[in-house]
Amino acid sequence: MSRVFHTMAGEDQEGNSTASAREIHQLQIPISRVKKIMKLDQDINKVNSEALHLIAISTELFLEFLAEKSAQVALEKKRKTIKLEHLRVAVKRHRPTQRFPSDAFTAVRSISEGSKSSSIID
């Protein structure tokens, strides 16, 4: 993953110029879709735009990480297609995601059974 950094220049209260590195992240996931998903939670009425953007970036980074780890598992098994089982193994290997809800994989399996292939990515 390549990240782009730029410097934002500003002035402090005394008029001295300041510069801080700030990361620019071009979103791939539609922000409106993230907002709709968040609003499915009945406890959420309004979503601050900064919070929405942060959640969208976090989601993309998590999905990218999960895809990379799943691809590693597929390569280890000498497969070109990432399958649901590769995703399960990747989640179990990574300590922070070991407690990822296993029923999420069941839901994906039932959705994919309606399609031609049970793979997530062809």
ROLO-969414 format. One record per residue (C-alpha): residue in one letter; x, y, z. Coordinates in Angstrom, 2 decimals, decimal comma. Layout:
<node residu="A" X="X" Y="Y" Z="Z"/>
...
This chain:
<node residu="M" X="0,00" Y="0,00" Z="0,00"/>
<node residu="S" X="1,45" Y="3,35" Z="-0,94"/>
<node residu="R" X="0,64" Y="6,36" Z="1,15"/>
<node residu="V" X="0,95" Y="9,96" Z="0,06"/>
<node residu="F" X="2,11" Y="12,57" Z="2,53"/>
<node residu="H" X="2,07" Y="16,31" Z="2,17"/>
<node residu="T" X="2,95" Y="19,16" Z="4,46"/>
<node residu="M" X="0,35" Y="21,59" Z="5,68"/>
<node residu="A" X="1,80" Y="24,96" Z="6,56"/>
<node residu="G" X="0,06" Y="27,31" Z="8,93"/>
<node residu="E" X="0,81" Y="29,93" Z="11,54"/>
<node residu="D" X="0,84" Y="29,67" Z="15,30"/>
<node residu="Q" X="-0,53" Y="32,41" Z="17,58"/>
<node residu="E" X="2,69" Y="34,44" Z="17,28"/>
<node residu="G" X="2,58" Y="34,36" Z="13,48"/>
<node residu="N" X="5,41" Y="31,84" Z="13,11"/>
<node residu="S" X="4,94" Y="29,34" Z="10,34"/>
<node residu="T" X="4,32" Y="25,79" Z="11,39"/>
<node residu="A" X="4,31" Y="22,64" Z="9,33"/>
<node residu="S" X="2,86" Y="19,26" Z="10,17"/>
<node residu="A" X="2,85" Y="16,08" Z="8,11"/>
<node residu="R" X="-0,64" Y="14,94" Z="7,32"/>
<node residu="E" X="-1,56" Y="11,82" Z="5,44"/>
<node residu="I" X="-3,89" Y="12,06" Z="2,46"/>
<node residu="H" X="-5,95" Y="8,96" Z="1,85"/>
<node residu="Q" X="-8,06" Y="8,69" Z="-1,29"/>
<node residu="L" X="-11,12" Y="6,63" Z="-0,35"/>
<node residu="Q" X="-12,16" Y="3,72" Z="-2,53"/>
<node residu="I" X="-15,27" Y="2,87" Z="-0,51"/>
<node residu="P" X="-18,27" Y="5,16" Z="-1,06"/>
<node residu="I" X="-18,64" Y="7,40" Z="1,98"/>
<node residu="S" X="-22,43" Y="7,46" Z="1,54"/>
<node residu="R" X="-22,52" Y="3,67" Z="1,82"/>
<node residu="V" X="-20,52" Y="3,78" Z="5,06"/>
<node residu="K" X="-22,94" Y="6,38" Z="6,43"/>
<node residu="K" X="-25,95" Y="4,20" Z="5,50"/>
<node residu="I" X="-24,38" Y="1,18" Z="7,19"/>
<node residu="M" X="-23,63" Y="3,20" Z="10,31"/>
<node residu="K" X="-27,20" Y="4,51" Z="10,44"/>
<node residu="L" X="-28,51" Y="0,94" Z="10,51"/>
<node residu="D" X="-27,56" Y="1,07" Z="14,19"/>
<node residu="Q" X="-30,60" Y="2,51" Z="15,95"/>
<node residu="D" X="-28,37" Y="4,20" Z="18,53"/>
<node residu="I" X="-26,77" Y="6,40" Z="15,86"/>
<node residu="N" X="-28,79" Y="9,43" Z="14,79"/>
<node residu="K" X="-26,15" Y="11,71" Z="13,30"/>
<node residu="V" X="-22,61" Y="11,07" Z="12,12"/>
<node residu="N" X="-19,92" Y="13,74" Z="12,22"/>
<node residu="S" X="-18,13" Y="14,05" Z="8,85"/>
<node residu="E" X="-14,67" Y="13,61" Z="10,43"/>
<node residu="A" X="-15,80" Y="10,49" Z="12,29"/>
<node residu="L" X="-17,40" Y="9,14" Z="9,13"/>
<node residu="H" X="-14,21" Y="9,69" Z="7,16"/>
<node residu="L" X="-12,09" Y="8,06" Z="9,88"/>
<node residu="I" X="-14,36" Y="5,01" Z="9,99"/>
<node residu="A" X="-14,26" Y="4,72" Z="6,19"/>
<node residu="I" X="-10,44" Y="4,87" Z="6,18"/>
<node residu="S" X="-10,24" Y="2,34" Z="9,02"/>
<node residu="T" X="-12,60" Y="0,01" Z="7,17"/>
<node residu="E" X="-10,53" Y="0,20" Z="4,01"/>
<node residu="L" X="-7,28" Y="-0,45" Z="5,87"/>
<node residu="F" X="-8,82" Y="-3,42" Z="7,70"/>
<node residu="L" X="-10,17" Y="-4,91" Z="4,47"/>
<node residu="E" X="-6,84" Y="-4,38" Z="2,73"/>
<node residu="F" X="-5,03" Y="-6,09" Z="5,61"/>
<node residu="L" X="-7,50" Y="-8,98" Z="5,57"/>
<node residu="A" X="-7,15" Y="-9,38" Z="1,80"/>
<node residu="E" X="-3,33" Y="-9,39" Z="2,02"/>
<node residu="K" X="-3,29" Y="-12,01" Z="4,77"/>
<node residu="S" X="-5,86" Y="-14,15" Z="2,92"/>
<node residu="A" X="-3,78" Y="-13,92" Z="-0,26"/>
<node residu="Q" X="-0,72" Y="-15,10" Z="1,69"/>
<node residu="V" X="-2,67" Y="-18,14" Z="2,89"/>
<node residu="A" X="-3,85" Y="-18,86" Z="-0,67"/>
<node residu="L" X="-0,27" Y="-18,65" Z="-1,96"/>
<node residu="E" X="0,95" Y="-20,96" Z="0,80"/>
<node residu="K" X="-1,63" Y="-23,49" Z="-0,38"/>
<node residu="K" X="-0,53" Y="-22,89" Z="-3,99"/>
<node residu="R" X="-3,90" Y="-21,43" Z="-4,98"/>
<node residu="K" X="-4,59" Y="-18,50" Z="-7,28"/>
<node residu="T" X="-8,09" Y="-17,89" Z="-5,95"/>
<node residu="I" X="-8,77" Y="-16,64" Z="-2,44"/>
<node residu="K" X="-11,47" Y="-18,80" Z="-0,91"/>
<node residu="L" X="-13,49" Y="-18,45" Z="2,25"/>
<node residu="E" X="-11,28" Y="-21,02" Z="3,99"/>
<node residu="H" X="-8,21" Y="-18,85" Z="3,30"/>
<node residu="L" X="-9,98" Y="-15,93" Z="4,93"/>
<node residu="R" X="-10,84" Y="-18,06" Z="7,98"/>
<node residu="V" X="-7,22" Y="-19,17" Z="8,36"/>
<node residu="A" X="-5,93" Y="-15,59" Z="8,00"/>
<node residu="V" X="-8,32" Y="-14,37" Z="10,71"/>
<node residu="K" X="-7,37" Y="-17,20" Z="13,08"/>
<node residu="R" X="-3,63" Y="-16,59" Z="12,60"/>
<node residu="H" X="-3,84" Y="-12,90" Z="13,44"/>
<node residu="R" X="-4,15" Y="-12,57" Z="17,19"/>
<node residu="P" X="-6,31" Y="-9,40" Z="17,34"/>
<node residu="T" X="-8,87" Y="-10,86" Z="14,91"/>
<node residu="Q" X="-8,99" Y="-14,37" Z="16,36"/>
<node residu="R" X="-12,27" Y="-13,56" Z="18,05"/>
<node residu="F" X="-13,80" Y="-12,29" Z="14,80"/>
<node residu="P" X="-17,38" Y="-13,61" Z="14,74"/>
<node residu="S" X="-17,35" Y="-17,02" Z="13,07"/>
<node residu="D" X="-21,01" Y="-16,62" Z="12,15"/>
<node residu="A" X="-19,91" Y="-13,86" Z="9,74"/>
<node residu="F" X="-18,26" Y="-16,57" Z="7,64"/>
<node residu="T" X="-21,47" Y="-18,62" Z="7,71"/>
<node residu="A" X="-23,40" Y="-15,65" Z="6,35"/>
<node residu="V" X="-20,85" Y="-15,20" Z="3,54"/>
<node residu="R" X="-21,02" Y="-18,91" Z="2,74"/>
<node residu="S" X="-24,83" Y="-18,85" Z="2,42"/>
<node residu="I" X="-24,71" Y="-15,79" Z="0,16"/>
<node residu="S" X="-21,99" Y="-17,28" Z="-2,04"/>
<node residu="E" X="-23,81" Y="-20,60" Z="-2,39"/>
<node residu="G" X="-26,38" Y="-18,78" Z="-4,48"/>
<node residu="S" X="-23,66" Y="-17,84" Z="-6,98"/>
<node residu="K" X="-21,65" Y="-20,02" Z="-9,37"/>
<node residu="S" X="-18,56" Y="-20,15" Z="-7,15"/>
<node residu="S" X="-17,97" Y="-20,22" Z="-3,42"/>
<node residu="S" X="-14,83" Y="-18,12" Z="-3,75"/>
<node residu="I" X="-14,79" Y="-14,55" Z="-2,55"/>
<node residu="I" X="-12,41" Y="-13,31" Z="-5,24"/>
<node residu="D" X="-11,99" Y="-14,98" Z="-8,61"/>
